[in-house]
Amino acid sequence: MHEYTSTARVWGLTCPGFPEEVSRARRWTRDILRGSPLAEDAELIVSELSANAILHTASGREAGSFHLALAVSSQVVALSVTDGGGAGTAPKVEHQDQEAEHGRGLGMVSAIAHRVVVHDSDGGHTVTAELFTDVRRGGHPC
């Protein structure tokens, strides 16, 4: 393969910031990844990141929205959710007590994903979770 040729496929979806859109985001992810052994983990990650965007940022306000991107290659499935900003602080992994009602979502995402990265993005934040398709001992891609 030529070094500048990519076999990655990328999909995008913008959703209004309504709670019922989280289930739409899950279905969309499940449909794209149908048959992949990573589909269930990806669906759970998208659900958590989408819900966080709606609950904690301007995405959940009137006329708010969030954007999903899903990139699939032979090495990785990368799921990104970009929120509408307004949170004041970047999302971060917090290690909460198991009895806590809030604050565990991003921790759960980081436990499932092989890597989680948070970027500033047009006044908001983009959280990207990566699931490696082939992982050797220690959690590193082959």
C-alpha positions, 0 to 999 in steps of 0.5 A: 500500500502506498504510504499516503493511502488510507484505508480508514473510513470516517462517518459523522453525525450531528444530533440536537441536544435532546436526551433521546438523541443518545439512543439515536447515537447508539443505534448509529454506532451499532449500525456502522459497526455491525459484526465488529467485536468492538461494537458493544464497547463502542456503543457504550462509549458513544452513549456515555460521551453523548450523555455527558455532552448533553448534561454538562455543556451547552449541547443540552441547552435550547438549540444545542447540539453535539457532533459524533465522528466515527473512524474505522481502520484495520488498527483502530476504531476511534469515536469522538464526541464534540460538545457545544462548550459552555462547561468552563472546564475540560472533561476529565476522568474522576475516580468516584465511589461506586455508589456515586450517582454522577461523575463516573462516566468518563472513568468508565470510558477510560476503563473500556477504551485503550486511549482517551484524549480530550481536545479543545474544539471551537469553544467546546471540547472533543473527547476521543476514545480509541479501541485498538482492534489488535492488542497485545499484552499490556494494552498496546497495539501490535 
